Amino acid sequence: MLSYVADLDKRMFCHIVSFTQRHGLYAHAKRVSASGDGHVYLYLSVGLMLTHAQGQVLFNLMLASFLVELPLYLVLKNSIRRTRPCHALVGFESGFEPSDRFSLPSGHTAAAFVMAMSVAQVYPVAAPIAFLWAFSIGGSRIALGVHYPLDILAGASLGSGAVLLVHPVI
């Protein structure tokens, strides 16, 4: 069963990367991925905290959620030690060098889902846009060749779970 899941994960990865290359979406994927870099969360949450009545709630929820998500992410990534597809697949060249060696879970995706789930809790009307953006972050990480689809699913679960765990106590 595990080999079937691993094979399916690899085939889905190859399909997404092939689609990205065929349609010239690599540069777009790089831009989308960059929108999920850490500084974006800080700027947005501080900006809303200073300008919107519910901004402090969002900031507190995100901060507490990241305090749960980040240590779990580091433990999982360094325990599982799954090699990134750009380093594991013979003959595959991604043209994008990730910041570390391991792929499971996706940190970019986990952080994007912390943001999206927090926005959904505080500003429900903005939830569809926030989740569309978070899913786009995950897809971009596959398109860039640095994550398998299951890495994205794990990151989305980790980020969402951290917010759902923290939200009742904030």
OpenMM code with the backbone's topology and positions (N, CA, C; nanometers):
from openmm import Vec3, app, unit

residues = "MET LEU SER TYR VAL ALA ASP LEU ASP LYS ARG MET PHE CYS HIS ILE VAL SER PHE THR GLN ARG HIS GLY LEU TYR ALA HIS ALA LYS ARG VAL SER ALA SER GLY ASP GLY HIS VAL TYR LEU TYR LEU SER VAL GLY LEU MET LEU THR HIS ALA GLN GLY GLN VAL LEU PHE ASN LEU MET LEU ALA SER PHE LEU VAL GLU LEU PRO LEU TYR LEU VAL LEU LYS ASN SER ILE ARG ARG THR ARG PRO CYS HIS ALA LEU VAL GLY PHE GLU SER GLY PHE GLU PRO SER ASP ARG PHE SER LEU PRO SER GLY HIS THR ALA ALA ALA PHE VAL MET ALA MET SER VAL ALA GLN VAL TYR PRO VAL ALA ALA PRO ILE ALA PHE LEU TRP ALA PHE SER ILE GLY GLY SER ARG ILE ALA LEU GLY VAL HIS TYR PRO LEU ASP ILE LEU ALA GLY ALA SER LEU GLY SER GLY ALA VAL LEU LEU VAL HIS PRO VAL ILE".split()
positions = [
    Vec3(0.0823, -0.1194, 0.0000),
    Vec3(0.0000, 0.0000, 0.0000),
    Vec3(0.0871, 0.1263, 0.0000),
    Vec3(0.1921, 0.1279, 0.0842),
    Vec3(0.2777, 0.2459, 0.0900),
    Vec3(0.3490, 0.2714, -0.0419),
    Vec3(0.3897, 0.1650, -0.1095),
    Vec3(0.4571, 0.1850, -0.2378),
    Vec3(0.3592, 0.2405, -0.3419),
    Vec3(0.2318, 0.2000, -0.3334),
    Vec3(0.1305, 0.2539, -0.4244),
    Vec3(0.1126, 0.4041, -0.4012),
    Vec3(0.1052, 0.4447, -0.2738),
    Vec3(0.0884, 0.5861, -0.2397),
    Vec3(0.2107, 0.6656, -0.2856),
    Vec3(0.3302, 0.6120, -0.2611),
    Vec3(0.4526, 0.6807, -0.3027),
    Vec3(0.4593, 0.6939, -0.4541),
    Vec3(0.4185, 0.5884, -0.5250),
    Vec3(0.4182, 0.5930, -0.6715),
    Vec3(0.3161, 0.6939, -0.7228),
    Vec3(0.1979, 0.6958, -0.6643),
    Vec3(0.0948, 0.7922, -0.7025),
    Vec3(0.1423, 0.9345, -0.6764),
    Vec3(0.2066, 0.9554, -0.5629),
    Vec3(0.2599, 1.0873, -0.5275),
    Vec3(0.3611, 1.1333, -0.6324),
    Vec3(0.4485, 1.0446, -0.6724),
    Vec3(0.5501, 1.0775, -0.7734),
    Vec3(0.4869, 1.1051, -0.9096),
    Vec3(0.3878, 1.0245, -0.9471),
    Vec3(0.3204, 1.0463, -1.0756),
    Vec3(0.2454, 1.1792, -1.0775),
    Vec3(0.1791, 1.2126, -0.9671),
    Vec3(0.1095, 1.3412, -0.9595),
    Vec3(0.2098, 1.4564, -0.9686),
    Vec3(0.3225, 1.4421, -0.9005),
    Vec3(0.4288, 1.5422, -0.9076),
    Vec3(0.4725, 1.5624, -1.0535),
    Vec3(0.5021, 1.4537, -1.1218),
    Vec3(0.5483, 1.4620, -1.2609),
    Vec3(0.4421, 1.5258, -1.3511),
    Vec3(0.3166, 1.4943, -1.3279),
    Vec3(0.2076, 1.5526, -1.4072),
    Vec3(0.2000, 1.7044, -1.3865),
    Vec3(0.2086, 1.7485, -1.2617),
    Vec3(0.2002, 1.8917, -1.2318),
    Vec3(0.3196, 1.9669, -1.2891),
    Vec3(0.4393, 1.9117, -1.2736),
    Vec3(0.5590, 1.9763, -1.3272),
    Vec3(0.5530, 1.9817, -1.4794),
    Vec3(0.5087, 1.8740, -1.5414),
    Vec3(0.4963, 1.8705, -1.6870),
    Vec3(0.3952, 1.9752, -1.7355),
    Vec3(0.2819, 1.9856, -1.6678),
    Vec3(0.1810, 2.0858, -1.7020),
    Vec3(0.2393, 2.2266, -1.6909),
    Vec3(0.3118, 2.2514, -1.5835),
    Vec3(0.3742, 2.3822, -1.5607),
    Vec3(0.4701, 2.4173, -1.6750),
    Vec3(0.5521, 2.3217, -1.7132),
    Vec3(0.6497, 2.3451, -1.8196),
    Vec3(0.5816, 2.3640, -1.9550),
    Vec3(0.4825, 2.2799, -1.9858),
    Vec3(0.4114, 2.2892, -2.1134),
    Vec3(0.3421, 2.4236, -2.1316),
    Vec3(0.2918, 2.4799, -2.0243),
    Vec3(0.2143, 2.6035, -2.0328),
    Vec3(0.2924, 2.7276, -1.9919),
    Vec3(0.4234, 2.7144, -1.9754),
    Vec3(0.5076, 2.8292, -1.9454),
    Vec3(0.4741, 2.8986, -1.8140),
    Vec3(0.4412, 2.8209, -1.7114),
    Vec3(0.3971, 2.8773, -1.5843),
    Vec3(0.5052, 2.8814, -1.4770),
    Vec3(0.6267, 2.8455, -1.5129),
    Vec3(0.7338, 2.8372, -1.4124),
    Vec3(0.7598, 2.9730, -1.3458),
    Vec3(0.7710, 3.0790, -1.4243),
    Vec3(0.7966, 3.2124, -1.3681),
    Vec3(0.6810, 3.2558, -1.2780),
    Vec3(0.5596, 3.2232, -1.3191),
    Vec3(0.4430, 3.2554, -1.2359),
    Vec3(0.4496, 3.1777, -1.1039),
    Vec3(0.4877, 3.0515, -1.1109),
    Vec3(0.4991, 2.9697, -0.9893),
    Vec3(0.6031, 3.0279, -0.8939),
    Vec3(0.7120, 3.0801, -0.9483),
    Vec3(0.8145, 3.1431, -0.8628),
    Vec3(0.7585, 3.2648, -0.7906),
    Vec3(0.6801, 3.3459, -0.8614),
    Vec3(0.6204, 3.4650, -0.7986),
    Vec3(0.5195, 3.4261, -0.6913),
    Vec3(0.4365, 3.3280, -0.7205),
    Vec3(0.3374, 3.2832, -0.6230),
    Vec3(0.4087, 3.2279, -0.4998),
    Vec3(0.5098, 3.1457, -0.5210),
    Vec3(0.5850, 3.0894, -0.4098),
    Vec3(0.6468, 3.1993, -0.3232),
    Vec3(0.7033, 3.2994, -0.3871),
    Vec3(0.7665, 3.4097, -0.3131),
    Vec3(0.6651, 3.4872, -0.2298),
    Vec3(0.5387, 3.4891, -0.2725),
    Vec3(0.4368, 3.5592, -0.1932),
    Vec3(0.4101, 3.4869, -0.0621),
    Vec3(0.4620, 3.3663, -0.0470),
    Vec3(0.4470, 3.2905, 0.0769),
    Vec3(0.5699, 3.2934, 0.1642),
    Vec3(0.6648, 3.3792, 0.1327),
    Vec3(0.7823, 3.3938, 0.2191),
    Vec3(0.7403, 3.4627, 0.3486),
    Vec3(0.8116, 3.4362, 0.4550),
    Vec3(0.7734, 3.4777, 0.5893),
    Vec3(0.7444, 3.6246, 0.6102),
    Vec3(0.8158, 3.7123, 0.5448),
    Vec3(0.7959, 3.8555, 0.5700),
    Vec3(0.6559, 3.9029, 0.5318),
    Vec3(0.5920, 3.8376, 0.4369),
    Vec3(0.4575, 3.8768, 0.3938),
    Vec3(0.3588, 3.8652, 0.5109),
    Vec3(0.3704, 3.7582, 0.5890),
    Vec3(0.2804, 3.7372, 0.7019),
    Vec3(0.2989, 3.8464, 0.8066),
    Vec3(0.4220, 3.8796, 0.8316),
    Vec3(0.4512, 3.9831, 0.9301),
    Vec3(0.3942, 4.1176, 0.8866),
    Vec3(0.4204, 4.1569, 0.7617),
    Vec3(0.3711, 4.2855, 0.7120),
    Vec3(0.2187, 4.2927, 0.7154),
    Vec3(0.1533, 4.1868, 0.6687),
    Vec3(0.0080, 4.1871, 0.6637),
    Vec3(-0.0530, 4.1909, 0.8034),
    Vec3(-0.0032, 4.1062, 0.8929),
    Vec3(-0.0636, 4.1008, 1.0260),
    Vec3(-0.0374, 4.2282, 1.1059),
    Vec3(0.0817, 4.2847, 1.0954),
    Vec3(0.1106, 4.4102, 1.1656),
    Vec3(0.0305, 4.5245, 1.1033),
    Vec3(0.0230, 4.5267, 0.9705),
    Vec3(-0.0555, 4.6302, 0.9029),
    Vec3(-0.2015, 4.6275, 0.9446),
    Vec3(-0.2606, 4.5079, 0.9503),
    Vec3(-0.3998, 4.4964, 0.9937),
    Vec3(-0.4148, 4.5286, 1.1426),
    Vec3(-0.3159, 4.4915, 1.2216),
    Vec3(-0.3213, 4.5214, 1.3641),
    Vec3(-0.3262, 4.6732, 1.3872),
    Vec3(-0.2563, 4.7467, 1.3054),
    Vec3(-0.2495, 4.8919, 1.3213),
    Vec3(-0.3672, 4.9660, 1.2581),
    Vec3(-0.4391, 4.9001, 1.1682),
    Vec3(-0.5412, 4.9724, 1.0920),
    Vec3(-0.6828, 4.9183, 1.1036),
    Vec3(-0.7019, 4.8022, 1.1625),
    Vec3(-0.8343, 4.7412, 1.1635),
    Vec3(-0.8692, 4.6936, 1.3045),
    Vec3(-0.9940, 4.7054, 1.3411),
    Vec3(-1.0394, 4.6707, 1.4759),
    Vec3(-1.0083, 4.5253, 1.5131),
    Vec3(-1.0215, 4.4344, 1.4199),
    Vec3(-0.9949, 4.2932, 1.4478),
    Vec3(-0.8499, 4.2530, 1.4191),
    Vec3(-0.7681, 4.3497, 1.3804),
    Vec3(-0.6295, 4.3208, 1.3461),
    Vec3(-0.5493, 4.2621, 1.4610),
    Vec3(-0.5734, 4.3079, 1.5830),
    Vec3(-0.5020, 4.2538, 1.6989),
    Vec3(-0.5365, 4.1065, 1.7212),
    Vec3(-0.6626, 4.0722, 1.6988),
    Vec3(-0.7053, 3.9325, 1.7132),
    Vec3(-0.6328, 3.8454, 1.6099),
    Vec3(-0.6281, 3.8928, 1.4859),
    Vec3(-0.5573, 3.8188, 1.3809),
    Vec3(-0.4104, 3.8026, 1.4169),
    Vec3(-0.3469, 3.9100, 1.4581),
    Vec3(-0.2047, 3.9049, 1.4942),
    Vec3(-0.1816, 3.8022, 1.6055),
    Vec3(-0.2628, 3.8073, 1.7108),
    Vec3(-0.2467, 3.7152, 1.8235),
    Vec3(-0.2682, 3.5698, 1.7808),
    Vec3(-0.3703, 3.5472, 1.6997),
    Vec3(-0.3995, 3.4122, 1.6528),
    Vec3(-0.2858, 3.3587, 1.5665),
    Vec3(-0.2354, 3.4422, 1.4765),
    Vec3(-0.1253, 3.3982, 1.3907),
    Vec3(0.0008, 3.3722, 1.4725),
    Vec3(0.0326, 3.4610, 1.5636),
    Vec3(0.1530, 3.4437, 1.6457),
    Vec3(0.1454, 3.3140, 1.7265),
    Vec3(0.0347, 3.2918, 1.7949),
    Vec3(0.0196, 3.1702, 1.8741),
    Vec3(0.0220, 3.0454, 1.7852),
    Vec3(-0.0391, 3.0542, 1.6689),
    Vec3(-0.0424, 2.9398, 1.5765),
    Vec3(0.0966, 2.9083, 1.5231),
    Vec3(0.1722, 3.0114, 1.4885),
    Vec3(0.3090, 2.9881, 1.4421),
    Vec3(0.3969, 2.9319, 1.5539),
    Vec3(0.3692, 2.9690, 1.6786),
    Vec3(0.4454, 2.9138, 1.7912),
    Vec3(0.4191, 2.7649, 1.8097),
    Vec3(0.3050, 2.7166, 1.7644),
    Vec3(0.2738, 2.5738, 1.7655),
    Vec3(0.3263, 2.5077, 1.6377),
    Vec3(0.2990, 2.5703, 1.5239),
    Vec3(0.3326, 2.5096, 1.3933),
    Vec3(0.4818, 2.4955, 1.3704),
    Vec3(0.5579, 2.5977, 1.3980),
    Vec3(0.7007, 2.5966, 1.3616),
    Vec3(0.7811, 2.4865, 1.4307),
    Vec3(0.7701, 2.4684, 1.5626),
    Vec3(0.8455, 2.3569, 1.6232),
    Vec3(0.8020, 2.2203, 1.5704),
    Vec3(0.6705, 2.2023, 1.5495),
    Vec3(0.6230, 2.0750, 1.4942),
    Vec3(0.6772, 2.0525, 1.3540),
    Vec3(0.6766, 2.1567, 1.2730),
    Vec3(0.7318, 2.1498, 1.1379),
    Vec3(0.8781, 2.1055, 1.1421),
    Vec3(0.9573, 2.1680, 1.2278),
    Vec3(1.1002, 2.1354, 1.2355),
    Vec3(1.1235, 1.9921, 1.2823),
    Vec3(1.0482, 1.9473, 1.3810),
    Vec3(1.0613, 1.8102, 1.4289),
    Vec3(1.0241, 1.7118, 1.3185),
    Vec3(0.9107, 1.7354, 1.2531),
    Vec3(0.8675, 1.6454, 1.1461),
    Vec3(0.9671, 1.6419, 1.0306),
    Vec3(1.0076, 1.7589, 0.9843),
    Vec3(1.0968, 1.7659, 0.8682),
    Vec3(1.2292, 1.6949, 0.8970),
    Vec3(1.2834, 1.7165, 1.0168),
    Vec3(1.4141, 1.6584, 1.0493),
    Vec3(1.4057, 1.5153, 1.1000),
    Vec3(1.2850, 1.4673, 1.1297),
    Vec3(1.2663, 1.3273, 1.1678),
    Vec3(1.2360, 1.2412, 1.0450),
    Vec3(1.1473, 1.2902, 0.9603),
    Vec3(1.1062, 1.2137, 0.8417),
    Vec3(1.2173, 1.2135, 0.7372),
    Vec3(1.2773, 1.3275, 0.7143),
    Vec3(1.3929, 1.3422, 0.6253),
    Vec3(1.3657, 1.2921, 0.4823),
    Vec3(1.2518, 1.3268, 0.4287),
    Vec3(1.2195, 1.2885, 0.2912),
    Vec3(1.2959, 1.3796, 0.1957),
    Vec3(1.3695, 1.3198, 0.1052),
    Vec3(1.4489, 1.3951, 0.0098),
    Vec3(1.3571, 1.4659, -0.0901),
    Vec3(1.3885, 1.5901, -0.1175),
    Vec3(1.3086, 1.6691, -0.2125),
    Vec3(1.3150, 1.6067, -0.3521),
    Vec3(1.2079, 1.6216, -0.4302),
    Vec3(1.2093, 1.5629, -0.5646),
    Vec3(1.3201, 1.6200, -0.6528),
    Vec3(1.3539, 1.7469, -0.6346),
    Vec3(1.4590, 1.8061, -0.7177),
    Vec3(1.5953, 1.7441, -0.6883),
    Vec3(1.6090, 1.6764, -0.5747),
    Vec3(1.7337, 1.6081, -0.5400),
    Vec3(1.7222, 1.4564, -0.5531),
    Vec3(1.6001, 1.4033, -0.5528),
    Vec3(1.5800, 1.2584, -0.5514),
    Vec3(1.5592, 1.1976, -0.6896),
    Vec3(1.5013, 1.2731, -0.7817),
    Vec3(1.4657, 1.2166, -0.9111),
    Vec3(1.5804, 1.2337, -1.0106),
    Vec3(1.6320, 1.1227, -1.0575),
    Vec3(1.7444, 1.1225, -1.1504),
    Vec3(1.7054, 1.1929, -1.2796),
    Vec3(1.7865, 1.2862, -1.3212),
    Vec3(1.7632, 1.3581, -1.4456),
    Vec3(1.6690, 1.4761, -1.4347),
    Vec3(1.6114, 1.4988, -1.3187),
    Vec3(1.5192, 1.6108, -1.3016),
    Vec3(1.5966, 1.7345, -1.2598),
    Vec3(1.5773, 1.8419, -1.3325),
    Vec3(1.6397, 1.9710, -1.3016),
    Vec3(1.5291, 2.0711, -1.2742),
    Vec3(1.5278, 2.1282, -1.1543),
    Vec3(1.4200, 2.2214, -1.1228),
    Vec3(1.4563, 2.3657, -1.1540),
    Vec3(1.5832, 2.4011, -1.1483),
    Vec3(1.6223, 2.5398, -1.1691),
    Vec3(1.5916, 2.6271, -1.0490),
    Vec3(1.5513, 2.5652, -0.9392),
    Vec3(1.5150, 2.6371, -0.8174),
    Vec3(1.5793, 2.5625, -0.7015),
    Vec3(1.6595, 2.6301, -0.6242),
    Vec3(1.7276, 2.5642, -0.5129),
    Vec3(1.6586, 2.5999, -0.3815),
    Vec3(1.6006, 2.4994, -0.3150),
    Vec3(1.5322, 2.5252, -0.1875),
    Vec3(1.6322, 2.5556, -0.0758),
    Vec3(1.5790, 2.6070, 0.0345),
    Vec3(1.6651, 2.6503, 0.1450),
    Vec3(1.7148, 2.5346, 0.2316),
    Vec3(1.6520, 2.4178, 0.2224),
    Vec3(1.6993, 2.3019, 0.2985),
    Vec3(1.6833, 2.1752, 0.2158),
    Vec3(1.7233, 2.0613, 0.2730),
    Vec3(1.7305, 1.9369, 0.1965),
    Vec3(1.6029, 1.8543, 0.1955),
    Vec3(1.5170, 1.8733, 0.2935),
    Vec3(1.4049, 1.7812, 0.3109),
    Vec3(1.2713, 1.8440, 0.2730),
    Vec3(1.1751, 1.7571, 0.2353),
    Vec3(1.0524, 1.8097, 0.1751),
    Vec3(0.9250, 1.7898, 0.2564),
    Vec3(0.9222, 1.7000, 0.3521),
    Vec3(0.7974, 1.6670, 0.4200),
    Vec3(0.8000, 1.7114, 0.5645),
    Vec3(0.7096, 1.8002, 0.6034),
    Vec3(0.6033, 1.8687, 0.5307),
    Vec3(0.6543, 1.9961, 0.4626),
    Vec3(0.5720, 2.0540, 0.3786),
    Vec3(0.6062, 2.1800, 0.3135),
    Vec3(0.5872, 2.2952, 0.4121),
    Vec3(0.6962, 2.3634, 0.4436),
    Vec3(0.6902, 2.4776, 0.5348),
    Vec3(0.6172, 2.5967, 0.4757),
    Vec3(0.6392, 2.6227, 0.3468),
    Vec3(0.5671, 2.7321, 0.2818),
    Vec3(0.4154, 2.7086, 0.2892),
    Vec3(0.3754, 2.5847, 0.2632),
    Vec3(0.2333, 2.5530, 0.2645),
    Vec3(0.1777, 2.5595, 0.4064),
    Vec3(0.2525, 2.5082, 0.5035),
    Vec3(0.2070, 2.5144, 0.6428),
    Vec3(0.1849, 2.6597, 0.6848),
    Vec3(0.2802, 2.7454, 0.6531),
    Vec3(0.2679, 2.8874, 0.6890),
    Vec3(0.1511, 2.9529, 0.6161),
    Vec3(0.1332, 2.9199, 0.4890),
    Vec3(0.0223, 2.9776, 0.4127),
    Vec3(-0.1117, 2.9358, 0.4719),
    Vec3(-0.1207, 2.8128, 0.5200),
    Vec3(-0.2461, 2.7680, 0.5803),
    Vec3(-0.2653, 2.8223, 0.7211),
    Vec3(-0.1576, 2.8514, 0.7932),
    Vec3(-0.1734, 2.9253, 0.9186),
    Vec3(-0.2377, 3.0594, 0.8874),
    Vec3(-0.1869, 3.1266, 0.7847),
    Vec3(-0.2404, 3.2571, 0.7469),
    Vec3(-0.3862, 3.2454, 0.7005),
    Vec3(-0.4135, 3.1527, 0.6095),
    Vec3(-0.5486, 3.1395, 0.5534),
    Vec3(-0.6498, 3.1002, 0.6604),
    Vec3(-0.6151, 3.0056, 0.7438),
    Vec3(-0.7071, 2.9610, 0.8475),
    Vec3(-0.7291, 3.0720, 0.9506),
    Vec3(-0.6255, 3.1478, 0.9823),
    Vec3(-0.6401, 3.2605, 1.0751),
    Vec3(-0.7317, 3.3669, 1.0157),
    Vec3(-0.7098, 3.3990, 0.8895),
    Vec3(-0.7965, 3.4959, 0.8212),
    Vec3(-0.9404, 3.4453, 0.8217),
    Vec3(-0.9598, 3.3173, 0.7962),
    Vec3(-1.0947, 3.2602, 0.7946),
    Vec3(-1.1628, 3.2718, 0.9312),
    Vec3(-1.0857, 3.2591, 1.0373),
    Vec3(-1.1417, 3.2689, 1.1720),
    Vec3(-1.1786, 3.4125, 1.2080),
    Vec3(-1.0986, 3.5080, 1.1640),
    Vec3(-1.1178, 3.6476, 1.2043),
    Vec3(-1.1984, 3.7269, 1.1012),
    Vec3(-1.1741, 3.7018, 0.9742),
    Vec3(-1.2420, 3.7722, 0.8643),
    Vec3(-1.3051, 3.6688, 0.7707),
    Vec3(-1.4132, 3.6024, 0.8111),
    Vec3(-1.4694, 3.4926, 0.7314),
    Vec3(-1.5011, 3.5297, 0.5868),
    Vec3(-1.5376, 3.6537, 0.5623),
    Vec3(-1.5714, 3.6940, 0.4256),
    Vec3(-1.4492, 3.6847, 0.3328),
    Vec3(-1.3296, 3.6956, 0.3882),
    Vec3(-1.2072, 3.6886, 0.3083),
    Vec3(-1.1521, 3.5463, 0.2968),
    Vec3(-1.2178, 3.4498, 0.3598),
    Vec3(-1.1683, 3.3119, 0.3610),
    Vec3(-1.1475, 3.2520, 0.2218),
    Vec3(-1.2410, 3.2662, 0.1275),
    Vec3(-1.2178, 3.2042, -0.0039),
    Vec3(-1.0902, 3.2542, -0.0720),
    Vec3(-1.0653, 3.3832, -0.0639),
    Vec3(-0.9430, 3.4387, -0.1249),
    Vec3(-0.8196, 3.3871, -0.0520),
    Vec3(-0.8254, 3.3846, 0.0810),
    Vec3(-0.7110, 3.3381, 0.1599),
    Vec3(-0.6789, 3.1917, 0.1296),
    Vec3(-0.7814, 3.1076, 0.1198),
    Vec3(-0.7569, 2.9665, 0.0909),
    Vec3(-0.7130, 2.9440, -0.0534),
    Vec3(-0.7663, 3.0199, -0.1465),
    Vec3(-0.7201, 3.0103, -0.2852),
    Vec3(-0.5715, 3.0427, -0.2928),
    Vec3(-0.5316, 3.1480, -0.2228),
    Vec3(-0.3900, 3.1863, -0.2193),
    Vec3(-0.3062, 3.0760, -0.1548),
    Vec3(-0.3516, 3.0195, -0.0418),
    Vec3(-0.2760, 2.9145, 0.0274),
    Vec3(-0.2602, 2.7906, -0.0608),
    Vec3(-0.3685, 2.7495, -0.1280),
    Vec3(-0.3582, 2.6360, -0.2201),
    Vec3(-0.2632, 2.6677, -0.3354),
    Vec3(-0.2629, 2.7916, -0.3801),
    Vec3(-0.1713, 2.8328, -0.4873),
    Vec3(-0.0256, 2.8245, -0.4417),
    Vec3(0.0001, 2.8618, -0.3173),
    Vec3(0.1354, 2.8481, -0.2618),
    Vec3(0.1774, 2.7014, -0.2701),
    Vec3(0.0923, 2.6132, -0.2216),
    Vec3(0.1247, 2.4701, -0.2257),
    Vec3(0.1489, 2.4210, -0.3678),
    Vec3(0.0613, 2.4571, -0.4591),
    Vec3(0.0786, 2.4155, -0.5987),
    Vec3(0.2059, 2.4695, -0.6599),
    Vec3(0.2417, 2.5914, -0.6234),
    Vec3(0.3641, 2.6503, -0.6782),
    Vec3(0.4878, 2.5747, -0.6316),
    Vec3(0.4834, 2.5231, -0.5102),
    Vec3(0.5979, 2.4490, -0.4568),
    Vec3(0.6178, 2.3169, -0.5324),
    Vec3(0.5071, 2.2558, -0.5753),
    Vec3(0.5182, 2.1357, -0.6595),
    Vec3(0.5704, 2.1760, -0.7960),
    Vec3(0.5129, 2.2804, -0.8546),
    Vec3(0.5517, 2.3251, -0.9889),
    Vec3(0.6997, 2.3618, -0.9957),
    Vec3(0.7549, 2.4108, -0.8853),
    Vec3(0.8971, 2.4464, -0.8820),
    Vec3(0.9868, 2.3245, -0.8625),
    Vec3(0.9265, 2.2106, -0.8352),
    Vec3(1.0028, 2.0868, -0.8227),
    Vec3(1.0627, 2.0621, -0.6861),
    Vec3(1.0146, 2.1316, -0.5836),
    Vec3(1.0748, 2.1164, -0.4503),
    Vec3(0.9871, 2.0385, -0.3526),
    Vec3(0.8635, 2.0042, -0.3919),
    Vec3(0.7744, 1.9262, -0.3052),
    Vec3(0.6893, 1.8309, -0.3862),
    Vec3(0.6589, 1.7192, -0.3240),
    Vec3(0.5607, 1.6255, -0.3764),
    Vec3(0.4219, 1.6686, -0.3272),
    Vec3(0.3147, 1.6235, -0.3928),
    Vec3(0.1801, 1.6590, -0.3463),
    Vec3(0.1519, 1.6212, -0.2005),
    Vec3(0.2011, 1.5064, -0.1534),
    Vec3(0.1761, 1.4697, -0.0135),
    Vec3(0.2472, 1.5631, 0.0845),
    Vec3(0.3582, 1.6227, 0.0432),
    Vec3(0.4253, 1.7234, 0.1268),
    Vec3(0.3327, 1.8430, 0.1470),
    Vec3(0.2612, 1.8774, 0.0409),
    Vec3(0.1687, 1.9910, 0.0447),
    Vec3(0.0500, 1.9583, 0.1340),
    Vec3(-0.0043, 1.8390, 0.1197),
    Vec3(-0.1152, 1.7969, 0.2044),
    Vec3(-0.0743, 1.7979, 0.3517),
    Vec3(0.0447, 1.7493, 0.3818),
    Vec3(0.0938, 1.7492, 0.5197),
    Vec3(0.1122, 1.8918, 0.5714),
    Vec3(0.1668, 1.9802, 0.4889),
    Vec3(0.1841, 2.1196, 0.5296),
    Vec3(0.0518, 2.1895, 0.5540),
    Vec3(-0.0453, 2.1656, 0.4657),
    Vec3(-0.1778, 2.2258, 0.4822),
    Vec3(-0.2437, 2.1758, 0.6105),
    Vec3(-0.2292, 2.0488, 0.6389),
    Vec3(-0.2864, 1.9915, 0.7614),
    Vec3(-0.2185, 2.0475, 0.8854),
    Vec3(-0.0879, 2.0589, 0.8805),
    Vec3(-0.0127, 2.1125, 0.9941),
    Vec3(-0.0510, 2.2570, 1.0223),
    Vec3(-0.0524, 2.3409, 0.9204),
    Vec3(-0.0869, 2.4819, 0.9388),
    Vec3(-0.2295, 2.5009, 0.9856),
    Vec3(-0.3224, 2.4320, 0.9231),
    Vec3(-0.4636, 2.4421, 0.9619),
    Vec3(-0.4849, 2.3884, 1.1024),
    Vec3(-0.4224, 2.2762, 1.1323),
    Vec3(-0.4371, 2.2147, 1.2639),
    Vec3(-0.3847, 2.3038, 1.3757),
    Vec3(-0.2744, 2.3727, 1.3498),
    Vec3(-0.2181, 2.4616, 1.4509),
    Vec3(-0.3182, 2.5729, 1.4855),
    Vec3(-0.3814, 2.6302, 1.3853),
    Vec3(-0.4795, 2.7365, 1.4098),
    Vec3(-0.6006, 2.6804, 1.4841),
    Vec3(-0.6511, 2.5657, 1.4423),
    Vec3(-0.7680, 2.5078, 1.5073),
    Vec3(-0.7387, 2.4701, 1.6524),
    Vec3(-0.6151, 2.4323, 1.6804),
    Vec3(-0.5749, 2.4008, 1.8179),
    Vec3(-0.5682, 2.5248, 1.9055),
    Vec3(-0.5153, 2.6322, 1.8492),
    Vec3(-0.4907, 2.7554, 1.9254),
    Vec3(-0.6138, 2.8443, 1.9363),
    Vec3(-0.6956, 2.8492, 1.8332),
    Vec3(-0.8068, 2.9446, 1.8265),
    Vec3(-0.8996, 2.9417, 1.9496),
    Vec3(-0.9359, 2.8264, 2.0015),
    Vec3(-1.0263, 2.8277, 2.1170),
    Vec3(-0.9684, 2.8955, 2.2422),
    Vec3(-0.8380, 2.9022, 2.2536),
    Vec3(-0.7769, 2.9610, 2.3740),
    Vec3(-0.7320, 3.1054, 2.3543),
    Vec3(-0.7434, 3.1594, 2.2340),
    Vec3(-0.7030, 3.2984, 2.2078),
    Vec3(-0.8194, 3.3921, 2.2359),
] * unit.nanometer
topology = app.Topology()
chain = topology.addChain("A")
for resn in residues:
    res = topology.addResidue(resn, chain)
    for name in ("N", "CA", "C"):
        topology.addAtom(name, app.Element.getBySymbol(name[0]), res)
